Structures are given as C-alpha cells and as structure tokens.
Amino acid sequence: MKKGIILASLMAILIVPSAKAQVYLDSKAPVEERVKDALSRMTVHEKIKVLHAQSKFTSAGVPRLGIRQLNMDDGPHGVREELEWNTWNPARWTNDYCVAFPSLTCLAATWNRDLSTTYGNAISEEFAFRGKDLLLGPGVNIQRTPLNGRAFEYMGEDPYLAGEMAVPYIVAAQKNGVGCCLKHFVLNDQETDRFAVNVNVSERALREIYLYPFEQAVKRAKVWSVMGSYNLWQNVHCCHNDALLNGILKKEWGWDGALVSDWGGTTNTQEAVFGGLDIEMGTFTDGKLRESEFGYDDYYLAKPFEQLINEKKVPMSVLDEKVARVLRLIFRTAMNPEKIIGSLCSEAHYEACRQIGEEGIVLLKNDNQMLPLALTGSMKLLVVGENATRSLTQGGGSSELKTLKDVSPLEALKSPTSNLNPQISIDYAQGYMSGRAMYDRVDRVDPAKQAELKAEALEKAKTADVIIFVGGLNKNHKQDCENGDRESYDLSFGQNELIAELAKIQKNIIVVTFGGNPYAMPWLNDVRAVMHCWYLGSEAGNALVNVLFGKVNPSGKLPVTFAQKYEDYPYVQYGAEAYPGVNKQVTYKEDIFVGYRGFERNKVKALFPFGYGLSYTSFKYGKPTVSVNGEDIIVEATITNTGSVAGKEVAQVYVTAPKNKQMVKPAKELKTFGKTRLLQPGESETLRMTIKKCDLASWSEALHDWQLDAGTYTILVGASSADIREKASIKI
C-alpha cells in the first residue's frame, strides 16, 4: 500500500495537468511555438521568477510546468568550480575539476578559425558534463589600453580579428546545446572605476571598433545570450540601457536572445524594466540570505516589478517580451533534446588545450637562431623565474579555475617525455616572488627575501650555458585580474632589473613571458630570444617546451601592439580624460585610432607591431589576385615555405580605403586573413580569403548609417601590419 501511495505521489509530480496538449514540453515542436505555449500557461508570479537569480549562478524555471532552471557558470577559459548555493565560497566538491584552456588572447594569437571551433566544442563539452546551460563568455571587448586588468579574457585590439575568432567558438559551443553569454556589452575596456565610469565615445568609433565584434557574434553566430557591462554609456548603465539594448541590439540587429546583467550590474527597477534587461543576476546578495534583509525576491526585476504589473503601471506586454526571451534560452539549452552529455578532463580536451597553446605562442625575437634549442649535446640549462613553477590557472577573478592538473614549464622540461639529452642538466632559481594578492588585497613582498632570491639566481647564472627566464605577468590584483588595472607598463617584482643583471653574466638568455598584456622591454637588446605565451592553461609547460625545442614551429601572431614605451599608445597623449577618466567620465579621444591604427597615424614605430610573429622557417608571398563574387571580394595569395623546417604562416589582408573629405580614414585596416596548413620545406599553398564589401564601409555620423565610398581600394597582403609583402587594387 505504501509503495502505491509513493508511486501515485511521484506521478502527480511528473505529470503536468493541462486541458490541452502541452506544446512547450514537445521537444520536437518549433522553439517559438513552445515559447508561446509556455508563456500562456504561466502566472504573473511565475513569469517574474524566471527574470532574476535564485542562487549565485542559477535563475529559476517553473517547477509546476516542468520548465527547468538555467544553470550558468564562468568562464571563457573553463568551467568554474562549484560554489555554494548562496555564497561565493567553494562548495568543495571532489568532481568539479576541469581543463583550463588557454586565455582568449592566446586563442586570438593563433589566427586560426579552426582552432576556435575546437576550443568552443571542447569547452562546451566540459560545461555540459557539469550540468551547465550557459557559458559566461566569450569576451570581445577591445584592448585599447595595455593596463586593462581583464584584457587576457578578450581577443586583442582589432575588432575584425576579435569577431572572426569569436564566431566559430560560439557556433561550436551552441551546436552542443550550451549557450554562450557574450560579454561585456559594451565599452567595458578598463577595470578602473568599472562600476561607475561613463564612457564618452563618438558614434563612429562605437560602431566601427567597439560594437563590431558583438555585431558579428549576434548576426553570424546567432549567440543566444549577451551580458551587459558594468560601465555607463550616455550616462546610463549598460545592463539596462534602452538605446543600446533595445535600440541597437534587439531592434536594429534583430536579436532574439536574453540579455543577462553582469553580477551586480543592475541599479534600479525603472531602467531594468524598460531598458532591455531580461535576467538580473548578483544584485546585492551577500551570501547570508537568511540573515539578510535583501533576498532574491527583492531584486529590481522581482517584487518591485511584480507590483508594477499588478497595479497595471507597466503593460503585461513588457513582462511577456522578457519572459519569452528567457524561455527561448531555456528551450535552446536546459530543455534542448540535442544537448550533449559531454565529458570532463578528457585526453581530447588536453590535446586541444595544448594545440591552441602551441599555435598561440608568439616568437618575438630570435637572434642568431638561438631557438629552437638543440635536444642533443651537453648543456647546463638554468631556469629562472616564478612563472616557471607557478600555476597561472588560479587568480584573475571570475575566470579562476580548479584544474585536475597543470603542467608547469619547469615540470615539462624535467619530464622524461621532453626527450632532452641526459647530458643536459637543468637547475632552477626562483629569482623573484610576487605573493598571491587577489582582487583588492595587497600581498607585500619582503624586500630581504626578494634580494635573497635575486642573489641566488645571479650566482647560479655564473655556471649556466643557457638561461631561460620565465616571468611576465600573473593573475594577482593589478596584474591580469578582474576589478583592477595594472599600475605600470613595466614588468613588476623587479623582473626588469633581474633580467638586465643576468644578461651581464650570461648572454645566452631566452626570455619567456606569460600575460594578457604588452609590456616594456628595456633589456631587449641584451637577450638573445623573447617568446610571449599569454596564458596557456593546463598544458602550459608541454606547449612551451614543444615550441622551445622545435617539435612545434611557432606560428602565433600578435593580436595587440607592443609599444616601446607606454606613452606611445594612442590615447595617452590626451591625458587622464582619455584614461582612466576624470570624475567618473572617460573620453575615447583617440576615436577610431585604436592600436595599430593610432600608431600609424601618429607615425610612432612599435616595438612589435600588430600581427607580428617570427617562425623557425621563412615564407615567400606570391602576387595576390583579387576578384569580385557578388558581395564578396576574393583575395588569393600563394604562400611558399622557403626555409628548412615545416611551419604554418598567417597571411594578413589589410585594406586602404579611398580618401573621403568628410571623414579621416586609417592608413589601413585588417579586413581578412588566412592561415596555411603545415607546409613542408618548398611546399606552397594558395589561400583563398574573403572580404565582405560591407566590411569596407565606414560609419557616417551625418547619415547615422554605414557608407561605402566609391573608388579604388588598395589590398595589402603581409606578415604583419608593418610587414606588407604584396599589393593589389580593386575599384568599387
């Protein structure tokens, strides 16, 4: 009898009573029919509930109707460890380890769209296996300043490159039934005063530079969710900015997804209701819900919104429009019958991690072919630097990851799988220390200990044949970390001085740096080789060692410009008003001339230009051919490996537009690119690269629309923005 009662109770829970067919539960029905049907069955209170958080990383479903909640999680580089339901404390699960994939700056540095697909597929498999519906990423904000503490989560300074690398990532992830939440929309280009700064930017720069990668993700990748940013535009918070969210994103671009606030980015009910926000997350909840006077039902889109609806001060249509977007997201993810089961920490994911890391590493200097290092012969190798042993998957803010394994550079060098000759001896000296300062905490380093570590490194350098210095930035507060920008363009913790003094003892120095931002290199002329690695994730050591010893030929190219000095960046000449702002107002006075555009306009030579990257081989560029196919301009160029080892090359296509008296045009702009397969010595490949005619248009502030100028466009094909190999032209 008891079994019968239990069974009947279970059936009552599972079977949803209805007088008509429940279309919303029919996974084969079109999504729009499911949305319409579910919306018609929901009460006002149930509609309100799906619009705001119910925990740190979930928003509610409708249990009565069998509609699932949304499970969200950071971040763009891997699935974050599980947190307690209502605190920021780790839940201390034992099955929430993950693969840390390379940073998005590293992905951008590969200039490989296929690897972006690989990245999106692999990371979404990990999210799916952990039961997550929404991946909070990728990020496509523009790196206008090298001090941005969060730039490592983004894809560089060029909007075209960022858009091209984001689209395949999103398409691959969403094909697996895991939604992407594209962030941070828009102008979240600094961490200083990020919650309160209002960004003043021209209409043209907004369209051509800052909105462009978001527009590509919306129109081409059909991204299912977008996250609003903390900052303000036109003195209105971007998480509920009517002109931005309703005007541009939803109406002009025809986007049908759900707008999610950044955590704590919602500031009032009126703007939240009418400003385009659909899901409110992280507002004021402090992890002490039972003791707090402010709970999830007190959110701006919770009780206050419900009261406005019940009092008929807000039309039901406003509520229904938001709920429809949230339901659409639920049916595409949590209740998507095609959503995969996924996998976690698989060998395939580590392989993807390593491949992306290897192709993202950028070789910046290689005097006298110092690299690749020989695997044979006797050698005393000294490794110096904290980043040789430090886990760089930890810290950084919301992108911090709990990994099953991290292979450090020193560990990889000492591993039997590195295939080093037994006669190569490896010693290590830390050289400097940085502590573990996170967010706004300060971890002061003992000067005496720092001097001791430096002295040890200098002493060991006296008997070394080769020194590999492994340093750069880390994910400490005011390094590469959320909620704080860097304070200097120099490397911190005395690294510049240490490298300079090591160079006086041993000239054979290879400097290897990690980090998401450019930095000054006052010691550049005193070292033999420089390699920049961004953040390489769980396979960091293996990826680095494979490139150092030539198992993999470096093919990464810079997605940002490295300046000789901080003052060379285009915005710096305009003072504090341009960065970090005055009285919570920042003005992008360099306008569209961000990154390489500004360096060329100001005739300032970069230390390493945008698109730059060396190889262990050499490539010859053939004369390009240009043709028109409808709305596409086809550029074909043959690349030949003229060196002695196999390698890949990135061919970059820049365009110089005809002059226009009404608006200043950049000297050239990146408009397409291609990457060869692995070419053997003497082998060639013809790359077929497409430029969309619409991408040649400029934004006219007089017309408030795109304008394509008639005239002759010069097509420039090269190995970097400063290394143009061939030219062609076309009339439009």
C-alpha positions in Angstrom: 0.0 0.0 0.0 2.8 2.4 0.9 4.5 1.7 -2.5 1.3 2.6 -4.3 1.0 5.8 -2.4 4.6 6.7 -3.2 4.2 5.9 -6.9 1.0 7.9 -7.1 2.8 10.9 -5.5 5.6 10.7 -7.9 3.2 10.6 -10.9 1.5 13.6 -9.5 4.8 15.5 -9.6 5.8 14.2 -13.0 2.6 14.7 -14.9 1.7 18.3 -15.5 -2.1 18.8 -15.5 -3.4 20.5 -18.6 -6.7 20.8 -20.5 -4.8 20.8 -23.9 -1.7 19.4 -25.4 1.5 20.7 -23.8 3.4 22.0 -26.8 6.1 23.6 -24.6 7.1 20.1 -23.5 7.3 18.7 -27.0 11.0 18.9 -27.8 10.3 18.3 -31.5 8.0 21.4 -31.7 9.5 24.7 -33.1 11.0 26.8 -30.3 8.7 29.7 -31.0 5.6 27.5 -30.5 7.0 26.1 -27.3 7.7 29.7 -26.0 4.2 30.9 -26.9 2.5 27.9 -25.3 4.6 28.0 -22.1 4.0 31.8 -21.8 0.2 31.3 -22.0 0.3 28.9 -19.0 2.4 30.9 -16.6 1.1 33.1 -13.8 2.4 36.6 -13.3 4.4 35.4 -10.3 6.0 32.6 -12.3 6.9 35.0 -15.1 8.6 37.3 -12.6 10.5 34.4 -11.0 12.3 33.5 -14.3 13.7 37.0 -14.6 16.1 37.0 -11.7 18.6 34.9 -9.8 17.6 32.3 -7.3 21.2 31.5 -6.4 24.7 32.8 -7.3 24.7 31.1 -10.7 21.1 29.9 -11.4 17.9 31.5 -12.4 14.5 29.9 -11.8 12.4 27.7 -14.0 8.8 26.9 -13.5 8.6 23.7 -11.4 4.8 23.5 -11.8 5.1 23.3 -15.5 8.2 21.2 -15.6 10.3 24.1 -17.1 13.9 23.8 -16.0 16.0 26.4 -14.3 19.1 27.9 -16.0 22.5 26.8 -14.7 25.2 29.3 -15.5 28.9 29.5 -14.8 32.1 31.3 -15.6 34.1 31.5 -17.6 35.5 31.8 -21.1 38.5 29.5 -20.4 37.0 26.7 -18.5 34.0 25.7 -16.2 34.4 27.3 -12.8 34.5 25.2 -9.7 31.1 24.7 -8.0 30.2 27.3 -5.4 27.8 27.1 -2.5 24.2 27.8 -3.5 24.2 31.3 -2.0 27.8 32.3 -1.2 31.0 32.9 -3.1 32.6 30.1 -1.1 33.7 26.9 -2.9 31.3 24.0 -2.4 34.4 21.8 -2.1 33.1 19.1 -4.4 35.6 16.5 -5.5 34.3 16.0 -9.0 34.4 19.6 -10.3 37.9 19.7 -11.6 38.3 20.9 -15.2 40.7 21.6 -18.0 41.9 25.2 -18.1 42.0 26.2 -21.8 44.4 29.0 -23.0 43.3 32.5 -22.5 41.3 34.2 -25.2 44.2 36.4 -26.1 46.1 33.2 -26.8 43.3 31.9 -29.0 43.3 35.2 -30.9 47.1 34.9 -31.4 46.6 31.6 -33.2 44.7 33.5 -36.0 43.2 30.0 -36.7 39.4 29.9 -37.0 39.5 26.0 -37.0 41.1 26.1 -33.5 38.4 28.5 -32.4 35.9 25.8 -33.4 38.0 23.2 -31.5 38.0 25.5 -28.4 34.2 26.1 -28.4 33.5 22.4 -28.9 35.8 21.2 -26.1 34.9 23.8 -23.5 31.2 23.3 -24.1 31.6 19.5 -23.6 33.0 20.3 -20.1 30.2 22.7 -19.3 27.6 20.2 -20.5 29.0 17.4 -18.4 28.9 19.6 -15.3 25.2 20.3 -16.0 25.7 23.9 -17.1 23.4 25.5 -19.6 25.1 28.9 -20.1 28.8 29.6 -20.5 29.6 33.2 -19.4 31.8 34.1 -22.3 33.5 34.6 -24.7 34.6 38.2 -24.2 35.2 40.6 -27.1 35.9 43.9 -25.5 38.6 45.9 -27.2 42.1 46.2 -25.7 42.6 50.0 -26.1 45.0 50.1 -23.1 47.8 47.7 -22.1 46.9 48.3 -18.5 43.5 46.6 -18.7 43.4 44.0 -15.9 40.9 41.9 -17.8 42.4 42.1 -21.3 43.6 38.5 -21.1 39.9 37.4 -21.3 39.4 39.3 -24.6 40.8 39.0 -28.1 43.0 41.9 -28.7 42.8 45.4 -30.2 41.3 44.8 -33.6 37.5 44.4 -34.0 37.7 42.3 -37.1 40.1 39.7 -35.6 38.0 39.6 -32.4 34.8 39.0 -34.3 36.3 36.3 -36.6 37.7 34.4 -33.6 34.6 34.7 -31.5 32.1 33.4 -34.1 33.4 29.8 -34.5 33.8 29.4 -30.7 30.1 30.4 -30.2 28.8 28.3 -33.1 30.6 25.2 -31.9 29.5 25.6 -28.3 25.9 26.2 -29.1 25.8 23.3 -31.5 26.3 21.2 -28.4 23.4 22.8 -26.6 25.4 25.0 -24.3 24.6 28.7 -24.7 27.2 31.4 -24.8 26.8 34.6 -23.0 28.8 37.1 -25.0 30.4 39.8 -22.8 30.7 42.6 -21.7 28.3 44.6 -23.8 29.8 47.2 -24.4 32.8 49.6 -23.7 34.0 47.6 -20.7 37.5 48.4 -21.7 39.1 49.1 -18.3 38.7 47.8 -14.8 39.4 51.1 -13.0 36.0 52.6 -11.9 34.3 49.8 -13.9 31.1 50.1 -11.8 30.6 53.8 -12.3 32.6 55.2 -15.2 30.7 56.7 -18.1 32.3 56.2 -21.5 32.1 59.0 -24.0 32.8 57.8 -27.5 32.0 59.0 -31.0 29.2 57.3 -32.8 31.7 56.2 -35.5 34.2 54.7 -33.1 31.4 52.9 -31.2 30.1 51.3 -34.4 33.4 50.6 -36.2 35.5 49.5 -33.3 33.6 48.6 -30.1 30.3 47.2 -31.4 31.7 45.4 -34.4 32.7 42.1 -32.8 29.4 41.9 -30.9 27.5 42.5 -34.1 29.3 39.7 -35.8 28.5 37.3 -32.9 24.9 38.3 -33.0 24.3 38.2 -36.7 26.6 35.4 -37.8 26.9 33.1 -34.7 23.3 33.8 -33.5 24.6 34.0 -29.9 21.8 33.0 -27.5 22.7 35.4 -24.7 24.6 38.6 -24.1 25.9 40.0 -20.8 25.5 43.7 -20.1 28.6 45.6 -18.8 29.0 47.5 -15.5 30.0 50.8 -17.1 27.7 53.5 -18.4 27.2 54.9 -21.9 25.3 58.1 -22.4 25.2 58.2 -18.6 23.0 55.1 -18.4 24.2 51.8 -17.1 24.8 49.3 -20.0 22.9 46.5 -18.2 19.7 48.4 -18.8 20.4 50.9 -21.4 17.4 51.4 -23.7 19.2 53.0 -26.6 21.9 50.3 -26.5 19.9 47.1 -25.7 16.5 47.8 -27.2 17.6 50.3 -29.9 20.7 48.6 -31.3 20.9 45.0 -30.1 17.3 43.9 -30.2 15.6 46.1 -32.8 18.3 47.1 -35.2 20.2 43.8 -35.2 17.1 41.7 -34.8 18.5 39.7 -31.9 16.1 37.3 -30.1 18.3 36.2 -27.2 18.2 37.0 -23.5 20.2 39.9 -22.0 21.8 39.0 -18.7 23.1 41.6 -16.3 26.7 41.4 -15.1 26.6 40.3 -11.4 25.5 43.4 -9.5 25.2 45.5 -12.7 21.5 46.4 -12.2 20.8 49.6 -10.4 17.1 50.4 -10.5 13.7 49.0 -11.4 12.5 51.6 -13.8 15.5 51.2 -16.1 15.6 47.4 -15.6 12.0 47.2 -16.7 12.2 49.4 -19.8 15.9 49.3 -20.6 16.2 45.9 -22.2 17.4 43.7 -19.3 15.9 40.1 -19.2 17.7 38.3 -16.4 19.0 40.1 -13.3 22.0 38.4 -11.6 24.0 39.1 -8.5 22.2 42.2 -7.1 23.4 42.9 -3.6 23.0 39.4 -2.3 25.8 38.9 0.2 25.8 35.2 0.8 23.7 35.5 4.0 20.2 35.2 2.6 18.6 34.1 5.8 20.2 36.9 7.8 19.9 39.5 5.1 17.0 41.9 4.7 17.6 41.8 0.9 16.9 38.5 -0.8 16.5 37.2 -4.3 12.8 38.2 -4.3 13.8 41.8 -3.6 15.7 42.2 -6.8 14.8 45.1 -9.1 13.1 42.7 -11.5 11.4 40.7 -8.7 8.8 42.1 -6.2 9.1 45.7 -7.4 8.4 44.7 -11.0 5.6 42.4 -10.0 4.0 45.2 -8.1 4.1 47.5 -11.1 2.5 44.8 -13.2 -0.3 44.0 -10.7 -1.0 47.7 -10.3 -1.1 48.0 -14.1 1.6 50.6 -14.2 3.5 48.5 -16.6 1.9 46.7 -19.6 1.8 42.9 -19.5 3.4 43.0 -22.9 6.7 44.4 -21.4 6.8 41.4 -19.0 5.9 38.9 -21.6 8.6 40.1 -24.0 11.3 39.5 -21.4 9.9 36.1 -20.3 9.7 35.0 -24.0 13.4 35.6 -24.3 14.2 33.7 -21.2 12.0 30.8 -22.2 13.7 30.8 -25.6 17.1 30.5 -23.9 15.8 27.6 -21.7 14.4 25.6 -24.6 17.7 26.1 -26.6 19.8 24.9 -23.7 18.4 23.3 -20.5 15.5 21.7 -22.3 17.2 21.1 -25.7 16.9 17.5 -26.7 20.1 17.8 -28.8 22.2 19.0 -25.8 25.1 16.6 -25.4 26.2 14.7 -22.3 29.7 16.0 -22.7 32.9 14.9 -20.9 35.4 16.3 -18.4 39.2 16.3 -18.4 39.4 14.0 -21.4 42.6 13.4 -23.3 41.0 15.1 -26.3 40.5 18.2 -24.2 44.1 18.3 -23.1 45.1 17.7 -26.7 43.0 20.7 -27.8 44.4 22.8 -24.9 48.0 22.0 -26.0 47.4 22.6 -29.7 45.8 26.0 -29.1 48.6 27.0 -26.7 51.3 25.9 -29.2 49.8 28.0 -32.0 49.2 31.0 -29.8 52.8 31.3 -28.6 54.4 34.3 -30.3 58.2 34.3 -31.0 59.2 38.0 -30.8 63.0 37.8 -31.1 65.4 35.1 -32.1 68.9 36.4 -32.7 71.4 34.1 -34.4 68.7 31.3 -34.4 69.1 30.8 -30.7 65.8 28.9 -30.9 64.9 26.1 -31.3 67.2 24.8 -28.6 69.1 21.6 -29.5 68.0 18.4 -27.9 71.4 16.9 -28.2 74.8 17.6 -26.7 75.8 18.7 -23.2 74.3 21.9 -21.8 73.8 23.5 -18.4 70.4 25.0 -18.5 69.3 27.4 -15.8 65.6 28.2 -15.5 64.9 31.4 -13.6 61.5 32.9 -12.7 58.5 32.4 -10.6 56.2 31.6 -13.5 58.3 28.5 -14.3 56.5 26.8 -11.3 53.5 29.0 -10.5 50.0 27.9 -11.5 48.6 30.5 -13.8 45.1 29.0 -13.9 44.5 30.4 -10.4 43.6 34.0 -9.6 42.4 36.6 -12.1 38.9 36.9 -10.7 35.9 35.2 -12.1 38.0 33.2 -14.6 39.9 31.4 -11.9 39.8 27.6 -12.4 40.1 24.4 -10.4 42.2 22.1 -12.5 42.8 18.4 -12.3 46.4 19.0 -13.5 48.6 21.9 -14.5 51.9 21.2 -16.3 54.4 23.9 -15.4 57.3 24.9 -17.6 59.9 23.5 -15.2 57.9 20.3 -14.8 57.7 19.8 -18.6 61.4 20.5 -19.0 62.3 17.9 -16.4 59.7 15.3 -17.7 61.1 12.2 -19.5 58.7 13.0 -22.3 60.6 16.2 -23.2 63.3 13.9 -24.8 66.1 16.0 -23.6 69.6 14.5 -23.8 70.6 13.2 -20.4 73.7 15.4 -20.7 71.5 18.5 -20.5 71.4 19.4 -16.8 68.6 21.6 -15.5 68.8 23.9 -12.5 66.2 26.3 -11.2 66.3 29.6 -9.3 63.1 31.4 -8.5 64.7 34.8 -8.9 61.8 36.9 -7.6 58.5 36.5 -5.8 55.1 38.1 -6.2 52.9 36.7 -3.4 49.2 35.9 -4.0 47.4 39.2 -4.0 43.8 38.7 -5.3 41.1 41.3 -6.1 41.8 44.4 -3.9 44.0 42.6 -1.4 47.7 43.6 -1.1 50.3 41.0 -0.5 53.5 42.8 0.3 56.7 41.0 -0.6 59.6 41.0 1.9 62.5 43.0 0.3 65.0 40.9 2.1 63.5 37.7 0.7 63.4 39.3 -2.8 67.1 40.2 -2.6 68.0 36.7 -1.5 66.1 35.1 -4.4 67.8 37.5 -6.8 71.3 36.8 -5.4 70.7 33.1 -5.8 69.8 33.4 -9.5 72.8 35.6 -10.2 75.1 33.1 -8.5 73.7 30.2 -10.5 73.9 32.1 -13.7 77.7 32.1 -13.5 77.9 28.4 -14.4 75.0 28.2 -16.8 75.4 27.8 -20.6 71.8 29.0 -21.3 69.3 30.8 -19.2 65.6 30.5 -19.7 63.9 33.3 -17.8 60.2 32.5 -17.3 58.3 35.5 -16.0 55.9 38.2 -17.2 52.6 39.0 -15.5 50.4 36.8 -13.3 46.8 36.9 -12.1 47.5 39.0 -9.0 45.5 42.1 -8.2 46.7 44.9 -10.5 48.4 42.4 -12.8 46.0 40.5 -15.0 43.0 40.4 -12.7 39.4 41.5 -12.5 38.5 44.7 -10.7 41.9 46.4 -11.0 44.1 47.7 -13.9 47.9 47.5 -13.9 49.7 50.4 -12.4 52.7 50.4 -14.7 53.7 49.3 -18.3 56.8 47.7 -16.8 57.1 44.1 -15.5 56.6 44.1 -11.7 58.5 42.4 -8.9 61.9 43.6 -10.1 62.0 41.5 -13.2 63.5 44.1 -15.5 66.4 44.6 -13.2 66.9 40.9 -12.7 66.9 40.2 -16.5 69.4 43.0 -17.0 71.8 41.7 -14.4 71.5 38.1 -15.6 72.4 39.4 -19.1 75.7 40.9 -17.8 76.7 37.4 -16.7 75.3 35.2 -19.5 74.4 36.5 -23.0 72.5 33.3 -23.9 69.2 34.3 -22.4 65.8 33.3 -23.6 63.0 35.4 -22.0 59.7 33.7 -21.9 56.7 35.7 -20.6 53.1 35.0 -19.7 50.4 37.6 -19.5 47.4 39.1 -21.3 49.0 42.5 -22.0 52.0 44.1 -23.7 54.9 45.4 -21.5 58.1 47.4 -21.8 61.4 45.5 -22.6 64.3 47.8 -21.6 66.6 44.8 -21.7 65.5 43.6 -25.2 68.9 44.3 -26.8 70.7 42.3 -24.1 68.9 39.0 -24.6 69.0 36.5 -27.5 65.4 35.5 -27.7 61.9 36.5 -26.5 58.8 34.4 -26.5 55.3 35.6 -25.3 52.9 32.9 -24.2 49.7 34.7 -22.9 48.2 32.1 -20.5 48.4 28.6 -21.9 46.2 26.7 -19.5 46.6 23.2 -18.2 49.1 22.1 -20.8 51.2 25.3 -20.5 54.5 23.5 -19.8 54.2 21.0 -22.6 53.1 23.6 -25.2 56.0 25.8 -24.3 58.6 23.0 -24.3 57.4 21.7 -27.7 58.0 25.2 -29.2 61.3 25.9 -27.4 62.9 22.7 -28.7 61.3 22.8 -32.2 58.9 19.9 -32.0 56.4 22.6 -33.0 57.3 25.6 -35.1 55.9 28.8 -33.6 53.1 30.4 -35.8 51.4 32.8 -33.4 50.9 36.4 -34.4 50.3 39.3 -32.0 46.6 40.4 -31.6 47.9 43.6 -29.9 50.6 46.2 -30.5 53.6 46.1 -28.2 54.8 49.7 -27.8 58.4 50.7 -27.0 57.0 52.8 -24.1 53.7 53.4 -22.5 53.4 57.0 -23.8 53.3 55.7 -27.4 49.7 54.2 -27.0 47.3 56.5 -29.0 45.1 57.6 -26.1 47.9 58.5 -23.7 48.6 61.9 -25.4 45.1 63.0 -24.3 45.8 62.7 -20.6 43.6 61.4 -17.8 40.4 62.4 -19.5 41.2 59.6 -22.0 42.2 57.1 -19.4 41.4 56.3 -16.6 38.9 59.2 -16.7 38.1 62.3 -14.6 35.1 62.5 -12.2 33.9 59.1 -13.5 33.9 60.3 -17.1 36.3 58.8 -19.6 36.5 60.0 -23.2 37.9 57.9 -26.1 39.7 60.9 -27.6 41.8 58.7 -30.0 38.4 57.9 -31.6 38.8 55.0 -34.2 42.6 55.2 -34.0 43.0 52.3 -31.5 46.1 50.2 -31.5 47.9 49.9 -34.8 45.6 52.4 -36.5 46.8 55.1 -34.0 50.5 54.1 -34.1 50.4 54.5 -37.9 48.5 57.8 -37.8 50.9 59.2 -35.2 53.9 57.8 -37.1 55.1 56.0 -34.0 57.2 52.9 -34.5 56.0 49.9 -32.4 58.4 47.7 -30.5 56.5 44.7 -32.1 53.6 45.6 -34.4 50.1 44.2 -34.5 50.2 40.9 -36.4 53.9 40.3 -35.8 55.4 36.9 -35.0 58.5 35.0 -36.1 59.0 31.4 -37.3 61.8 28.9 -37.4 61.4 28.9 -41.2 60.7 31.6 -43.8 57.9 32.2 -46.2 57.5 33.8 -49.6 54.3 35.6 -50.7 53.1 35.4 -54.2 51.4 38.2 -56.0 47.7 38.3 -54.9 44.8 38.1 -57.3 41.6 40.0 -56.5 38.1 39.2 -57.9 34.5 40.0 -57.0 31.8 37.5 -56.5 28.6 39.3 -55.6 29.0 41.0 -52.3 32.3 39.2 -51.7 35.8 40.3 -52.7 38.1 37.3 -53.1 41.8 37.6 -52.4 44.0 34.7 -53.3 47.7 34.6 -52.4 50.2 31.7 -52.7 52.4 31.2 -49.6 55.6 29.1 -50.1 57.8 27.7 -47.3 61.3 28.8 -48.4 63.1 27.6 -45.2 64.4 24.3 -44.0 61.7 23.2 -41.5 57.9 22.7 -41.7 55.8 25.6 -40.5 52.5 27.5 -40.7 52.1 31.1 -41.8 49.3 33.7 -41.2 48.7 35.9 -44.3 47.0 39.1 -43.2 45.0 41.2 -45.6 44.7 45.0 -44.9 42.8 47.5 -47.0 43.5 51.1 -47.6 40.3 53.0 -48.5 39.9 55.9 -50.9 40.1 59.3 -49.3 37.0 61.0 -48.0 36.9 64.7 -47.3 34.2 64.2 -44.7 36.0 61.6 -42.5 39.6 60.7 -41.8 40.4 57.1 -42.7 43.1 54.9 -41.2 46.2 54.1 -43.3 45.0 50.5 -43.4 42.7 48.2 -41.6 42.6 44.4 -41.2 39.8 43.0 -43.3 40.5 39.3 -43.7 43.3 36.7 -43.1 44.1 33.1 -43.6 46.4 30.5 -42.1 48.2 27.8 -44.1 48.3 24.2 -43.2 51.7 22.8 -42.0 53.9 23.4 -45.1 56.9 21.3 -45.6 60.1 23.0 -46.9 59.5 24.0 -50.5 55.8 23.4 -50.3 53.1 26.0 -51.3 49.5 26.7 -50.5 47.2 29.2 -52.1 45.0 30.8 -49.5 41.5 32.0 -50.6 40.4 34.8 -48.3 37.1 36.7 -48.4 36.4 40.4 -47.7 32.8 41.3 -47.4 32.0 44.6 -49.2 30.0 45.7 -46.3 33.2 45.5 -44.1 34.8 48.2 -46.3 32.1 50.7 -45.2 32.7 53.5 -42.7 30.1 54.8 -40.2 28.8 58.2 -41.3 27.8 60.4 -38.4 25.9 62.6 -40.8 23.8 59.8 -42.1 23.8 57.7 -38.9 24.5 54.7 -41.1 27.1 52.8 -43.0 28.6 54.4 -46.0 30.6 52.6 -48.7 32.8 55.0 -50.7 33.2 54.6 -54.4 36.8 54.5 -55.6 40.0 52.4 -55.6 40.8 50.2 -52.6 44.3 49.0 -52.1 44.7 45.4 -51.0 47.7 44.8 -48.8 48.9 41.3 -48.1 51.6 40.8 -45.4 53.0 39.0 -42.5 52.1 41.8 -40.0 50.6 45.3 -40.1 54.2 46.6 -40.6 55.4 43.9 -43.0 53.4 44.2 -46.2 54.7 41.8 -48.8 52.4 42.3 -51.8 49.8 44.7 -53.1 46.8 44.8 -55.4 43.8 47.1 -56.0 40.2 47.0 -56.8 37.6 49.6 -57.9 34.2 49.7 -56.2 
